[in-house]
Amino acid sequence: MPSIVVAFCSVLVMYFGGAGFWMSAAVLPVWLATLWLARPEPTVETRDDDDGSVSRQAMIDLIEPFGLPVLMLDGQRISNANAAAREELGAHIVGQDARVALRHPEAVRLLQQPQGRALVRGLTGARSIWQVSRVPIDERFSLIEMVNRTAEADISRAHTDFVANASHELRTPLASIIGYIETLADPDAKVDKATTAKFHATVLREARRLQSLVEDLMSLSRIEAEKHELPRDRIDIGQMVGSIASEITMTAGEERLAATTGDAIVLGDRQQLDQLVRNLIDNAMKYGDPAQPVQVSITAANGEAELVVTDRGEGIHPDHLPYLTRRFYRTDPGRSRAVGGTGLGLAIVKHIVERHRGKLDIASTQGIGTTVTVRIPLAPVDHVSED
């Protein structure tokens, strides 16, 4: 722009200097043309297109810390696997064809597609269930993400089993009660007084069994609902065991129970700890030798309160020990029902112990007896300042 202004000024000077109008007018386009020819060449700035792609190494660094197993595929070959994937499938899978490494029809069908999702059963174990997803990165690379759904399936299966078992346990006494009542209510049924009294006793027994079962189910539900809440009350579990033992000996006789107690203060839920102690003593008295006393002791050592309940009964076969705390599990269903067991006592004990951050151990020798040991952390000592 300044050059053009200078050109016009020069033409005006020529005109007023006597060069004449046409000469001055002819010089102007020539001057402008020379300015146009002398202009600098435009600078063309070239930039690499940023398509948002991530380098292979950057992608490897990105997936390595993931908690979920992730595989990086180059075509169909596994070019990299993060730590979680190497732990589940083995480090040898890197470099393998993904179809060979996963070896499952559902996974192979998924790998034949550019993207998608499949539920793969038995990938890392007989009962394992994995949700496998394929996500494309570009035309060459893709990611395989694996989410373990085994625990969810186990929980769902456990709930289904629990409902089925509970329904069965509830149905049995109800069927018995209904059958006897229908017989007694039938005007055509000729039932003598002795049989009527027997039927009434059976109905009462089954009704009480039903009541105990419902109470245990409700108790188990409450304990599970509170399992993440750590109890805060300071309770002398030694004193509690002594009180319960005195109460039981008054009804069952001193020869049925021998208790040794000492001070042991824990942070606990009084109602649940009371239920724990009563369940263990009740089990020992039901299944122990009635001619031998049940031994109960409570001691404090190594930062723990240790409750030990021992009976001198038939004992339990080692095959049953791992399953004793399952809901409705019975080593002898007929005998358990005969003595009034609901199959939930040890399940309740287990959940109470877990809520109190304790440990439960069951040891048994056939022909000698069973010992149940519960350890609960002692409460921290209160430091009361003196004025």
C-alpha positions in Angstrom: 0.0 0.0 0.0 2.8 2.6 0.8 4.4 1.8 -2.6 1.2 2.6 -4.5 0.9 6.0 -2.6 4.5 6.8 -3.6 3.7 5.9 -7.3 0.7 8.3 -7.3 2.8 11.1 -5.7 5.6 10.7 -8.3 3.1 10.9 -11.2 1.6 14.1 -9.7 5.1 15.6 -9.4 5.9 14.7 -13.0 2.6 16.3 -14.1 3.1 19.6 -12.3 6.8 19.5 -13.3 5.8 19.9 -16.9 5.9 16.3 -18.1 2.4 16.6 -19.5 -0.8 14.7 -18.6 -0.4 11.8 -21.0 3.2 11.1 -20.1 2.3 11.2 -16.5 -0.7 8.9 -17.0 1.4 6.5 -19.0 4.0 6.2 -16.3 1.5 5.3 -13.6 0.4 1.8 -14.9 4.0 1.0 -15.7 5.0 1.8 -12.2 2.2 -0.2 -10.7 3.1 -3.1 -12.9 6.7 -3.1 -11.7 5.4 -3.0 -8.2 3.2 -6.1 -8.8 6.1 -8.0 -10.4 8.4 -7.1 -7.5 6.0 -8.4 -4.9 7.5 -11.3 -2.7 6.3 -14.8 -3.3 3.6 -15.9 -0.8 4.8 -18.2 1.9 2.9 -21.5 2.1 2.8 -23.0 5.6 2.6 -26.8 5.5 1.3 -28.7 8.5 1.0 -32.3 9.2 -2.6 -33.4 9.5 -3.5 -34.2 13.1 -6.0 -37.0 12.8 -6.1 -37.7 16.5 -4.3 -41.0 16.1 -2.2 -42.5 19.0 1.0 -44.2 18.4 1.3 -47.9 19.1 3.7 -47.4 22.0 1.4 -44.7 23.5 -1.5 -47.2 23.3 0.6 -49.9 25.0 1.6 -47.4 27.8 -2.1 -46.4 28.1 -3.5 -49.9 28.7 -0.7 -51.3 30.9 -2.0 -50.0 34.2 -5.7 -50.9 33.6 -7.2 -53.1 36.2 -9.2 -55.0 33.6 -7.4 -57.5 31.3 -6.9 -55.7 27.9 -5.3 -57.2 24.8 -4.0 -55.1 21.8 -4.5 -56.8 18.5 -2.5 -56.2 15.3 -5.0 -57.7 12.9 -5.8 -61.0 14.6 -2.4 -61.3 16.4 -2.0 -60.2 20.0 0.7 -57.6 19.8 0.5 -56.7 23.5 -1.3 -57.6 26.7 -1.5 -55.6 29.9 -0.5 -56.9 33.3 -4.0 -58.0 34.2 -4.4 -59.9 31.0 -1.0 -61.6 31.4 -2.0 -62.7 34.9 -5.2 -64.2 33.7 -4.1 -65.8 30.4 -0.4 -66.1 30.8 2.5 -64.0 29.3 2.9 -66.5 26.5 -0.2 -65.1 24.7 1.7 -62.1 23.4 2.6 -62.8 19.8 -0.1 -65.5 19.4 -3.1 -65.5 17.1 -6.0 -64.3 19.4 -8.2 -67.2 18.2 -5.6 -69.7 19.4 -5.0 -67.8 22.7 -8.7 -67.5 23.6 -9.7 -70.9 22.2 -13.5 -70.6 22.7 -16.2 -70.6 20.0 -17.9 -67.4 21.3 -14.5 -65.6 21.4 -13.6 -66.9 17.9 -17.0 -65.6 16.5 -16.3 -62.2 18.1 -12.8 -62.1 16.5 -14.3 -62.6 13.1 -16.1 -59.3 13.5 -14.5 -55.8 13.5 -16.2 -55.0 16.8 -18.8 -56.4 19.1 -19.3 -58.1 22.5 -19.7 -61.8 23.6 -20.2 -63.7 26.9 -17.5 -66.4 27.2 -17.9 -69.2 29.7 -15.0 -71.3 30.9 -12.3 -69.1 29.6 -10.0 -69.1 32.6 -11.7 -71.8 34.7 -14.6 -74.3 34.5 -17.0 -71.9 36.1 -15.5 -68.6 34.9 -17.7 -66.1 33.0 -16.1 -63.3 31.0 -17.7 -60.4 29.0 -15.3 -59.9 26.1 -15.6 -56.8 23.9 -13.7 -55.8 20.8 -13.1 -52.1 20.0 -11.4 -51.0 16.8 -8.7 -48.4 17.0 -8.0 -48.0 13.2 -8.0 -50.3 10.2 -5.1 -52.3 11.6 -5.3 -52.2 15.4 -8.1 -53.1 17.9 -8.5 -53.7 21.6 -10.0 -56.7 23.4 -11.4 -55.8 26.9 -12.3 -58.6 29.3 -14.7 -58.1 32.3 -15.0 -60.9 34.8 -18.6 -61.6 35.5 -18.0 -64.8 37.5 -18.7 -63.2 40.9 -22.0 -61.7 39.7 -23.1 -65.1 38.4 -22.0 -66.8 41.7 -24.1 -64.2 43.7 -27.1 -64.7 41.5 -26.7 -68.5 41.8 -26.4 -68.2 45.6 -29.6 -66.1 45.7 -31.4 -68.6 43.6 -30.2 -71.5 45.7 -31.1 -69.6 48.9 -34.7 -69.0 47.7 -35.1 -72.6 46.6 -33.8 -73.9 49.9 -35.8 -71.5 52.0 -38.9 -72.4 50.0 -38.3 -76.1 50.6 -37.7 -75.6 54.3 -40.8 -73.5 54.7 -42.9 -75.8 52.6 -42.1 -79.0 54.7 -43.6 -77.8 58.1 -46.5 -76.0 56.3 -47.4 -79.2 54.4 -47.3 -81.1 57.7 -49.4 -78.6 59.5 -52.0 -78.3 56.7 -52.3 -82.1 56.5 -52.9 -82.7 60.2 -55.4 -79.8 60.4 -57.3 -81.0 57.4 -57.6 -84.4 59.0 -58.8 -83.0 62.3 -61.2 -80.6 60.5 -62.7 -83.4 58.4 -66.1 -84.3 60.0 -66.0 -87.8 58.4 -62.6 -88.6 59.8 -62.9 -90.8 62.8 -60.0 -89.7 65.0 -59.9 -90.8 68.6 -58.7 -88.6 71.5 -55.3 -90.0 71.7 -54.7 -89.6 67.9 -56.1 -86.0 68.1 -53.7 -85.1 70.9 -50.8 -86.6 68.9 -51.8 -84.6 65.9 -52.1 -81.4 68.0 -48.6 -82.0 69.4 -47.2 -82.5 65.9 -48.9 -79.3 64.6 -47.5 -77.4 67.5 -44.0 -78.8 67.0 -44.1 -78.0 63.3 -45.5 -74.5 63.9 -42.7 -73.8 66.4 -40.1 -75.1 63.9 -41.6 -72.8 61.3 -41.4 -69.9 63.7 -37.8 -70.6 64.5 -37.0 -70.8 60.7 -38.6 -67.4 60.0 -36.9 -65.8 63.0 -33.5 -67.2 61.8 -34.1 -66.0 58.3 -35.0 -62.5 59.6 -32.0 -62.5 61.9 -29.7 -63.5 59.0 -31.1 -60.8 56.8 -30.5 -58.1 59.5 -27.0 -59.3 60.1 -26.1 -59.2 56.4 -27.6 -55.7 56.1 -25.3 -54.4 58.9 -22.2 -56.4 57.9 -20.3 -53.3 56.7 -21.0 -51.3 59.9 -18.4 -51.9 62.6 -20.0 -52.3 66.0 -18.9 -49.6 68.6 -20.3 -50.7 72.0 -17.7 -51.9 74.5 -18.9 -55.3 75.7 -17.4 -57.7 78.2 -18.0 -60.9 76.3 -16.6 -62.9 79.2 -19.3 -61.6 81.5 -21.9 -62.3 78.8 -20.8 -65.9 78.4 -20.9 -66.4 82.2 -24.5 -65.0 82.3 -25.7 -67.2 79.4 -24.0 -70.3 81.0 -25.7 -69.7 84.3 -29.1 -69.3 82.6 -28.6 -72.5 80.6 -27.5 -74.6 83.6 -30.6 -73.5 85.5 -32.8 -75.2 82.9 -30.5 -78.0 81.5 -28.7 -78.9 84.6 -25.1 -78.1 85.8 -23.9 -81.4 84.5 -24.7 -80.4 80.9 -22.4 -77.3 80.7 -19.0 -76.3 82.2 -18.0 -72.7 81.7 -14.6 -71.0 82.3 -14.7 -67.2 81.8 -12.5 -64.2 82.1 -12.6 -60.5 81.3 -12.5 -59.9 77.6 -13.8 -56.5 76.3 -14.6 -56.2 72.6 -16.3 -53.7 70.4 -19.5 -55.4 69.5 -23.2 -55.6 69.0 -24.7 -57.0 72.2 -27.7 -58.8 70.7 -25.6 -60.4 67.9 -22.8 -61.6 70.3 -25.5 -63.0 72.6 -27.0 -64.9 69.6 -23.5 -66.1 68.6 -22.8 -67.6 72.0 -26.3 -69.2 72.4 -26.1 -70.7 68.9 -22.8 -72.3 69.5 -23.8 -73.7 72.9 -27.2 -74.9 71.6 -25.5 -76.7 68.7 -23.0 -78.4 71.0 -25.8 -79.5 73.4 -27.9 -80.8 70.5 -25.2 -82.8 68.7 -22.9 -83.6 71.6 -23.0 -86.6 73.9 -25.8 -85.9 76.5 -23.7 -87.8 79.1 -20.7 -85.4 78.6 -20.8 -81.7 79.5 -20.3 -79.1 76.9 -17.1 -77.1 77.6 -17.2 -73.3 77.1 -14.2 -71.0 77.8 -13.5 -67.3 77.1 -10.0 -65.9 77.4 -8.1 -62.8 76.3 -4.7 -63.1 74.8 -2.6 -61.7 71.9 -5.1 -58.8 71.4 -8.0 -61.2 70.9 -10.9 -62.5 72.8 -11.0 -66.3 72.2 -14.3 -68.2 72.7 -14.0 -72.0 72.6 -17.0 -74.3 72.6 -16.3 -78.1 72.7 -18.7 -81.1 72.7 -18.0 -84.8 73.1 -20.2 -86.0 70.4 -19.9 -88.2 67.3 -17.8 -85.6 65.5 -18.1 -84.5 61.9 -16.6 -86.1 58.8 -13.8 -83.9 57.3 -15.6 -83.7 54.0 -18.4 -81.7 55.6 -16.2 -79.2 57.5 -15.8 -76.7 54.6 -19.5 -76.4 54.1 -20.9 -76.2 57.6 -21.5 -72.4 57.5 -23.5 -72.6 54.3 -27.2 -71.8 54.7 -29.3 -74.9 55.2 -26.3 -77.2 55.0 -26.8 -80.3 57.2 -24.5 -83.2 57.7 -27.5 -85.3 58.8 -30.8 -83.7 57.6 -33.0 -86.2 59.4 -31.3 -85.8 62.8 -31.0 -82.0 62.4 -34.7 -81.7 61.9 -35.5 -84.1 64.7 -33.6 -81.9 67.2 -35.2 -78.8 65.9 -32.3 -77.4 63.8 -33.1 -74.9 61.0 -29.8 -75.3 59.2 -29.0 -71.6 59.6 -27.3 -71.5 63.0 -23.7 -71.6 61.8 -24.4 -69.4 58.9 -25.6 -66.8 61.4 -22.5 -67.3 63.5 -20.3 -66.9 60.5 -21.9 -63.5 59.5 -21.8 -62.2 63.1 -18.1 -63.1 63.3 -17.4 -61.4 60.0 -19.2 -58.2 61.1 -17.0 -58.1 64.2 -13.9 -58.6 62.1 -13.2 -61.9 63.8 -12.2 -65.4 62.8 -14.2 -68.7 63.0 -12.5 -72.1 63.1 -14.3 -75.5 63.3 -12.3 -78.6 64.1 -13.8 -82.1 64.6 -12.6 -85.6 65.0 -15.1 -88.5 64.5 -15.7 -90.4 67.7 -14.2 -87.7 69.8 -16.2 -84.4 69.3 -16.2 -80.9 67.8 -14.5 -77.7 68.8 -15.6 -74.3 67.5 -13.3 -71.4 68.1 -14.2 -67.7 67.6 -11.6 -65.0 67.9 -12.6 -61.3 68.0 -10.2 -58.4 68.4 -10.1 -56.8 71.8 -11.3 -53.3 72.2 -8.6 -50.6 72.5 -7.9 -49.5 76.1 -9.7 -46.3 77.1 -7.2 -43.8 78.5 -9.1 -41.7 81.0 -7.2 -38.6 82.2 -7.3 -37.8 85.9 -7.7 -34.3 87.1 
